[in-house]
């Protein structure tokens, strides 16, 4: 079961409600068990990430399972600025922006799980490893990014993720990357 979360204040109450058969008004709001998969729409994404157009590269994040896994969705459109020069007559999404989209998906996953909406969390790349590109991505494609946490825990600054980006089930890119989460105190 999946529920869209638009207001970060819903997270603790929703998590507790998912694992009990009691009315939401009877729950302790400090209880933060997350037993159902969550999703983040563009409004919540913008409350977690500092990125904005033209560098906000994820439209939706689904199947958020705490800080462990998530699926990011990027609808690739012709009006994105990199297509003017990459390449004229043959628009291809640059590979580095695919990796950045995976990193943004990971940040939304962690930010949602740790209730970081409106808290000015910053995330910085530290390393990109095992990066491979397998397929061109262009306008009209829907990039689906499956992210898994390899290393990291709530309260920790350094996290490592593994990501696979696909279009219609075909692998477009894969990478492992390490990031520093600059979490507010």
C-alpha positions as CSV (number, residue, x, y, z in Angstrom):
1,X,0.0,0.0,0.0
2,X,1.2,3.5,-0.8
3,X,0.2,6.9,0.5
4,X,1.2,10.3,-0.9
5,X,2.6,12.6,1.8
6,X,2.3,16.3,1.1
7,X,2.8,17.6,4.6
8,X,5.8,16.4,6.6
9,X,3.8,16.7,9.8
10,X,1.8,13.7,8.5
11,X,4.8,11.4,8.6
12,X,4.9,10.4,12.3
13,X,1.1,10.0,12.7
14,X,0.8,8.1,9.4
15,X,3.6,5.7,10.3
16,X,1.9,4.9,13.6
17,X,-1.5,4.6,12.0
18,X,-0.2,2.1,9.4
19,X,0.7,-0.4,12.1
20,X,-2.3,-0.1,14.3
21,X,-6.1,-0.4,14.2
22,X,-6.9,2.7,16.2
23,X,-8.2,6.1,15.3
24,X,-5.5,8.6,14.3
25,X,-6.7,10.9,17.1
26,X,-5.7,8.2,19.7
27,X,-2.1,8.0,18.5
28,X,1.0,9.5,20.1
29,X,2.4,11.8,17.4
30,X,6.0,11.1,18.6
31,X,5.7,7.5,17.3
32,X,7.6,7.2,14.0
33,X,7.3,3.6,12.8
34,X,7.2,3.6,9.0
35,X,5.6,0.3,7.8
36,X,4.1,1.5,4.5
37,X,5.8,2.8,1.4
38,X,5.6,6.5,1.0
39,X,5.8,8.8,-2.0
40,X,6.9,12.4,-2.5
41,X,5.2,14.7,-5.1
42,X,6.9,17.7,-6.5
43,X,5.7,20.0,-3.7
44,X,7.3,17.9,-1.0
45,X,10.4,17.4,-3.2
46,X,10.9,21.2,-3.3
47,X,10.5,21.4,0.5
48,X,13.3,18.8,0.9
49,X,15.8,19.7,-1.9
50,X,17.2,23.2,-2.5
51,X,17.4,22.6,-6.3
52,X,15.1,24.5,-8.7
53,X,14.6,24.7,-12.4
54,X,16.6,24.0,-14.5
55,X,18.5,21.7,-12.1
56,X,15.6,20.0,-10.3
57,X,15.9,16.6,-12.0
58,X,13.3,14.4,-10.3
59,X,9.5,14.9,-10.6
60,X,8.3,12.3,-8.2
61,X,9.7,9.7,-5.7
62,X,7.7,6.6,-5.1
63,X,8.0,3.4,-2.9
64,X,10.1,5.2,-0.3
65,X,11.0,2.5,2.3
66,X,12.5,4.5,5.1
67,X,16.1,5.2,4.3
68,X,16.6,1.9,2.4
69,X,15.0,2.1,-1.0
70,X,13.1,4.4,-3.3
71,X,12.1,4.9,-6.9
72,X,12.5,8.3,-8.6
73,X,10.7,9.3,-11.7
74,X,12.0,11.9,-14.2
75,X,9.8,12.8,-17.2
76,X,12.2,13.9,-19.9
77,X,10.9,16.8,-22.0
78,X,12.3,18.6,-25.0
79,X,12.1,22.0,-23.3
80,X,15.0,21.2,-20.9
81,X,17.9,23.6,-21.5
82,X,20.7,21.0,-22.1
83,X,19.0,19.7,-25.3
84,X,19.8,22.9,-27.1
85,X,23.5,21.9,-27.2
86,X,23.5,18.2,-26.4
87,X,23.1,17.6,-29.3
88,X,21.4,19.8,-31.9
89,X,19.2,17.6,-34.0
90,X,19.8,14.6,-31.7
91,X,18.7,15.6,-28.1
92,X,20.3,13.3,-25.6
93,X,20.1,13.7,-21.8
94,X,23.7,14.1,-20.5
95,X,24.9,11.2,-18.4
96,X,26.0,13.4,-15.6
97,X,22.4,14.7,-15.3
98,X,21.1,11.2,-15.0
99,X,23.5,10.5,-12.1
100,X,22.5,13.8,-10.5
101,X,18.8,12.8,-10.9
102,X,19.7,9.5,-9.0
103,X,21.4,11.5,-6.3
104,X,18.4,13.8,-5.9
105,X,16.2,10.8,-5.6
106,X,18.4,9.5,-2.8
107,X,18.3,12.8,-1.1
108,X,14.4,12.9,-1.2
109,X,14.3,9.3,0.1
110,X,16.5,10.2,3.1
111,X,14.8,13.6,3.6
112,X,11.4,12.1,3.6
113,X,12.3,9.3,6.0
114,X,14.1,11.8,8.4
115,X,11.4,14.4,8.2
116,X,13.6,17.1,6.6
117,X,11.0,19.1,4.8
118,X,11.5,22.8,5.3
119,X,14.7,22.2,7.2
120,X,17.2,23.3,4.5
121,X,19.1,20.0,4.2
122,X,22.0,20.2,1.8
123,X,23.6,17.3,0.0
124,X,27.1,17.2,-1.6
125,X,28.7,14.6,-3.9
126,X,31.8,13.0,-2.5
127,X,32.4,10.2,-5.0
128,X,30.9,8.5,-8.0
129,X,32.0,4.9,-8.7
130,X,31.1,2.1,-11.0
131,X,29.2,4.5,-13.3
132,X,28.1,3.1,-16.7
133,X,25.8,4.4,-19.4
134,X,23.9,1.8,-21.4
135,X,21.2,3.6,-23.4
136,X,20.5,7.1,-24.8
137,X,17.8,9.0,-22.9
138,X,15.8,11.7,-24.8
139,X,12.7,13.7,-24.9
140,X,9.5,11.6,-24.3
141,X,11.4,9.1,-22.1
142,X,10.4,8.4,-18.5
143,X,13.5,7.8,-16.5
144,X,12.8,5.4,-13.6
145,X,15.6,5.4,-10.9
146,X,15.8,2.6,-8.4
147,X,17.9,3.6,-5.4
148,X,19.3,1.5,-2.6
149,X,21.2,2.7,0.5
150,X,24.5,0.8,0.7
151,X,25.8,2.6,3.8
152,X,24.3,5.3,6.0
153,X,22.1,5.8,9.1
154,X,19.9,8.5,10.5
155,X,22.2,11.1,12.1
156,X,25.1,10.1,10.0
157,X,26.7,12.6,7.5
158,X,28.2,10.2,4.9
159,X,25.9,8.0,2.9
160,X,26.6,5.6,0.0
161,X,23.9,4.7,-2.5
162,X,23.6,2.4,-5.5
163,X,21.3,3.4,-8.4
164,X,20.0,1.9,-11.6
165,X,18.2,4.2,-14.1
166,X,15.9,2.5,-16.7
167,X,13.7,3.6,-19.5
168,X,10.8,1.1,-20.3
169,X,12.7,-1.6,-18.4
170,X,15.9,-1.1,-20.3
171,X,19.0,0.0,-18.3
172,X,20.1,3.5,-19.2
173,X,22.7,4.0,-16.4
174,X,24.0,2.6,-13.2
175,X,26.3,4.1,-10.5
176,X,27.3,4.0,-6.9
177,X,27.8,7.3,-5.3
178,X,28.8,8.7,-1.9
179,X,27.3,11.9,-0.6
180,X,27.6,14.1,2.5
181,X,24.3,15.0,4.1
182,X,24.6,18.4,5.7
183,X,21.7,18.0,8.1
184,X,20.6,20.9,10.3
185,X,21.2,20.5,14.0
